[in-house]
Amino acid sequence: MNYMHVTLDKLNNHQNVFLTGGAGVGKTTITREIIAEYEAEAKKVAKLASTGMAATLIGGQTLHSFLDLGIASDMQELQQNGKFEIKKKIKKLIGAMDLIVIDEVSMVSDALFEMIELRLTQGGFSGSLLLVGDFLQLPPVVRGYGEVKYAFESASWQNFNFETVELTHVYRTDDSAFIELLHAVRFGQIDESVHNRLNAFIKPLPNDLSQFSFLFGKNLSASRHNKKELEHIEGELFTKEAQIIKHQKTTSDKEVERFMDDARIDKNLELKIGAPVLFSRNAWNYFNGERGVVVNVDASYVYVEKSDGKVVKLESVAQSKSLWKEKTLKGKKEMVEENLFSVYQYPIKLAFAITIHKSQGMSIEDLIIDTNEIFAPSQFYVALSRASNPKRLTLIAPRKQWYKLAFVNEKAMQFVKEGRC
């Protein structure tokens, strides 16, 4: 079955769709293909997500900025902040959209989903809504010790009458035993057999850590490890500074910095010849998470040799932040997506370490997972599912039992199991 065409047909027939499935099944690929199909027909697509990082992965913006929700986390705050009524320009913007895509919907809370419905109703949205994500991955961020409440718990969920398209074929690895293990961890089913299979990945760490990518739960651990390992490599340190071009003079430096953090762009990319790197995006000759080694650096290019011996000549590439604006084109007022600024940097990161959060969408071959920095439900599953080659996967022995590490939010599991998604 061609899931892209199935999904596209439903959307073209004004059916709202929930595109779901575990990690590595191609949700992002299909989402990008659908967006490209719409845009090729000059249809307007809003590409949205609840967090800045998820938004940059699909080249879009956050729900709060597009829907003009300010800093409100629920309806009450929306009213308190004087943002309940929709502004004319936001109404025009929403009404002009043919498709609204919300990626990483597992991170959208019930309260945020209610605000989404409010704005779409206020804006007279008559297009289709495509939600993308897996409720057995990262949950909504909760303030303090509040209870996690998902989008599907909101009454608004039923009102959209979603049809579910579930992807099941894992593309990241073809190891059937590992796919089975991932499925068990995704649902938190840690019996004795799963326990033993996870234990089999606990191995002594190699002396040469440069061949592996460490996956940490915290930013600080990842940057410390990268710095320490880079220092071990002899030779000249090359620093590639990101180039920023502001297309709108009003753009603040703070906004650019926040975007760079969300988009995983290093302000100063430090490299040495011999340093291992991970490609941080997809292109015709490399993929997101693929590993290589820096073999040469000059003023304009970085040369990276991949494991197949092929050398990729990299130049800095742009990632841009855009916003919708009303413009007059050929005497007619139109909504146009315009770039606010562009950041040019080489699409690689040091491969010694990366955080689980920032490894989103990556397929990594030589992986060591530090299990002791895992704290959120489904976080262990997200980490484990980055591995594209289980034969080259190492788990650091956890200080607690596997079942306490591979825990899943009960409500999310029930929802997915019942197939209500």
N, C-alpha and C positions, 0 to 999 in steps of 0.2 A: 504493500500500500504506500502511495506517495502522500505522506502526512502533510507536506507543505501544501499540496494542491487541495487536499481535504479541508485543511484549516482555512485556506484562502477562499474556497467556495462558500464555506459557512459565513465567513466575514463579509463577502460580497453580497450575500443574501441577508444582510443585516442581522446575523445571529452573533451574539456575544460568545466568545470562546475562552475557555480556560485550558491553556496548553501546559501539560505537566509531565512528570516522569522523574526518575532518579538522576543522579549525577552522571554526566558523560553520555547522555542519550541524544544530544543534538538539539536541545531546546533553543540555545542561542543561535545556532546556524539557521534553523527554520525561521526564527523571529527576524533575523537580518534579511533573509530571502523575501519574507512577506513585506517588510518595510520597503525593500528595493522594488518589489513589484508595484506597490502602491505609488511610490515616488516616480517610477518610470512612466506612470499614467498621469503625472502632475497632480496626484491626489495628496492632500495634506495629512501628515502623520505626526502626532505628538508622541515622542519617545520618552517615557517617564519611569521613575523608580523612587522608592522612599528614601534611599541614601545617595549621597553624591557619588560614591564609588560605583554602585550598581548603575547609576544613570550614565556615567562616563563610558561604561562597557558597551552601551548601545548608542553612544553618541548623542545622548539626550540631556534632560535636566530633571531636577527633583520635582516631585508632586507638589510640594509646598510652594516652590517658586512659580511653576506653571499655573497652578490653580489659585495663586495669591492667598495662601492660608497664613502667611506670616510665620509666627513661631507657635501657633496654636496646636495643641495635641488632641483637642476634642472640641465638640460643639460649644461647650460652655466658655472655653477660652477664646474661641472664635468670636463669640458675642462680646465678651469682656474687652477684647482687643479692637472692637469696632470693625471687624472684618466679615461679619455675617452676611451683609448685603453684598451682592456681586458688583464689581465696577463695570462700567460700560465696555471698556476695552477688553476685559477678561471675558465678558459675555460674548463679544464679537469673536474673540479668539477661539473659545470653545465651540461656538456655533459653526466656525469655519472648518473644523477638523472632520476628516473622513474616517480616520482611524485613531484611536488612542491605545497605545501599548503601555502596560504597566508591568515592568520586569521585576523579578525577585519579590513576587507578591507575598511570599512567606514572611517577609519583614514588615508587611503592612498590618497595622493593628486594626481592631474592629472600629475604634473611634475615628481613625484616619479614613477608613473605608466609608464611614457614614458621611464624612466631610466631602469625600470624592463624589458620592451620589448627589449630595446637596448641590455642589458646584455644577455637575453635569446637567442636573435638572434646571438650575437657574440659568445656565448657559444655552439651554435648548439644544443640547447635543443630540444629533440625529444619525451619527455615524455608528461604527461598530467598536466594541471594546475587546481588546485581547489582553488577558492576564497570563503571565508566564511565571512558572516557578514550581517549587516542590515544598509542601508544608513539612516535610521531614528533613528540611535543611535549616538554615539559620532563621531563628524566630524574631518577632518584633523586639526592638530594644525597649526595655521597661525602666521607668524612673524608680530608683530606690528598690524596695522589695515588693513592688506591685505584682499582681498576677498577670501572666502573659495572656493576652486575648488576641486571637487571630482574626483576619478579615472575614473568614467564613462564619464567625460567631455573630457577625453583625446582621441585622434584619435586611440591610441593603443587599447582602449577597444574594438572597432569594429573588429580590426584585429585578436583578439583571438576567435571570434565567439562563445561566451559562450552559453551554454544551461543552463537555470535556473531551479533549483529544489527548490521550495518554501515550507517550513514547516509551517503549520498553527495551529497545535494542541498544546495548551499551557499545559505543564505538571506541571508548578510551582504551580498552584492553579486550583481547579475545580469549583470555584465560577463563574458561567456564567455571572452574572451582573458585577462582577469586571473585567472579561476578556473583556466584552463589553466596559467598562470604559477605560481600558488600550488601547484598539484599538482606541478609540476616541482621547485620549491624544497622542498616537503615531503619529496620523495624524494632531494634533493641532486643532481638531474640538471641540472647547469649546463653546457649545451653553448653553442655560439656564439650561437644564436638567443636563448636565455634570458639570456645575458650582455648582449646588445644591448638586450633588452627592459628589463632592470634598469637599464642605463645611461640609458635614455630617461627614467627617473624622477629622474635627477640634474639639478636645476635650480638657478638662482641663488636664494638665499633672499630672500623679499620684505622690503621695508623695515619693513612693519608685521607683526611676528610675532604680534600678539595675535589674528589671525584663525585661527591654526593651533595644534594641540596637538603638542608635541614628545614623542617617545617615547624615553626614555633607558634604559640598562641599569642605572644606579645611582641609588639614592635621593637621594644628595647632589646629583647633577646636576639632578634633577627639582625638588627643593625650592629650590635656588639660582635656577633659571630662573623658577620661580613667583614667588619673592620679588622678583627684579629687575624682572620685567614688571609686577607689581602696583604697585610704586613709581612706575612711569611714568604711572600713571593718577592724574589730579588728583582731589581730593575727599576726603571723610571716609572714614576706615577704620572699618568695622564689624567687631566681633569677636563671633562667636557661640560661646559656650562650651558644650561638650557637657554635658548633664544626666545624672547617673548615679543610678540607684535600685538599691540593694542589697536584694534580697528575702531573702537569707540573711545574717545578721550576720557569719558567719565569712569572708565573701568578702574577700580582700585587695586592696589598691589595685593591687598589681603584676599580679594576675590580670586586673583590669579594663583596665589599660594594655596588656597583651599582646593581649587580645581586640580592643581598639580599633585597634591596629596591624594585626592580622590582618584585621580587617573593613574596613580603609581608612576609619576614622572619624577625622576631625580633632578633637583635643582642643579646639583653638581655631581655628575656621574664620574666616579673615580675608577680608573681601569689600569691594569698593567698587562703587558704581553705575557701570556701564559695563564691569565685569570679566566676561570670558567664563568660563563654567563648563560642566562635564560632569555630567550626571545620573549618579549612581553606583548606581542600581538601576532596576528596571522598575516601571512603574505603568500605569494605563489611558491616561494622557495624556502619557507620556514613556518613553523606553527607556534602558537602561544604555549610556552612551557618547554619548547625544545631547547636542548642544551648544546653549547658550543664552547670553543676556547678562543680568546683573542690572540690573533697571530701577528697583527700589525695595526698601528694607529698613525694616521697622519692628520694634517690640518682639517681635511674635509671628510675623511672616511674612517670607519672602524672595520677591520677585516676579521671575520669570525669563521673559524673552521668547525664544521659540524662533524658528528661521529662517522658519517659516511665519507669523510675526506674532502667534501666540497667546501669551498671557501665562499662565504657570502660577503659582498662588498656593501656595507651599510652606510647610508647617509642619514642625517637627522630628518625625522618626519614630523609633520604637524599633527597636533591634536587640538581641536578648537572647541570653544564653548559658544553655543549659539542661543539666541532667543528669538521668539516670534515678534514681529513688529508689523504695524499697518503701514503700507506704502502705496503711493499712487503709481500704477504702472499702466502706460498707454491710456491715461485719463480715467482709469478705473481703480478704486481702492481695493487693495489685496493684502492678505496676510502673508508675510514672507519671513522665512527663517534666515536670520543674519548672524554672522560670526561677530562676537564681541571681542574676542582675542584668540590668538593661536600661539601654542607653545611648541617649539621645535626641539626635539631631543632624539637621541639614538634609541631605537626600540628594543633595548636590552637592559637587564638588571644583573647584578652580581648573583651568581648561582649558589653561593655558599649557604645562604639562608633566605627564607621568605616567610611571612606570616600566613596562617591558614586563610585569614580574611582576604589578604591580597593575592592569594593563589587562585582566586575565583576564575573559573574558565580554563585553568592550565591543566595540561597533561604532562606530568613529570616522571622521567624514567628512573633516575637514581635518587631514591628518596629515603631520608631518615626522619621519622616523626617523633618529636619530643612530646610524649603523651602526658607529661606532668604539667603542661600549661593549658590543658583543655578544661573548660569550666561551663560551657553552655550546652543545652540539649542539641543533639545532632551534630555537634562540632567535630566529634571524632569521625563520624561518617564522612563529613565534608573533607577532612584531612586524608582519610584512607582512600577516598575516591579520586584523589589527585594522581594516584599511582597508575602509571600506564604499563609497568612491568613488575608484577609481584615478585619475580625472581630477584629483583634488585631493590627490594623494599626492606627496610629495617625499622623495627619499633623499639624505642627505648622503654625498658620495663617500667610499667606504671607503679606508683606507690599505692594505688588502690585496685580493687578487683575490676576486671573488664566490664562486668555488667553495670558497675557504677560509673564507668567512663563512657560506655556506649548507651547512655540513657536518652530516651525520646519523650517528648511532651505527649502525655496520654491523649489529650483532646485532638492533637494533630494526627496521631496514629489512628485513632478511632475514625476520624473524618476520612482519611485516605483509605483505610481498610473497608469502610462501608461503601466506598465508591461514590460518595455523595459529591466528590470533587468532579 
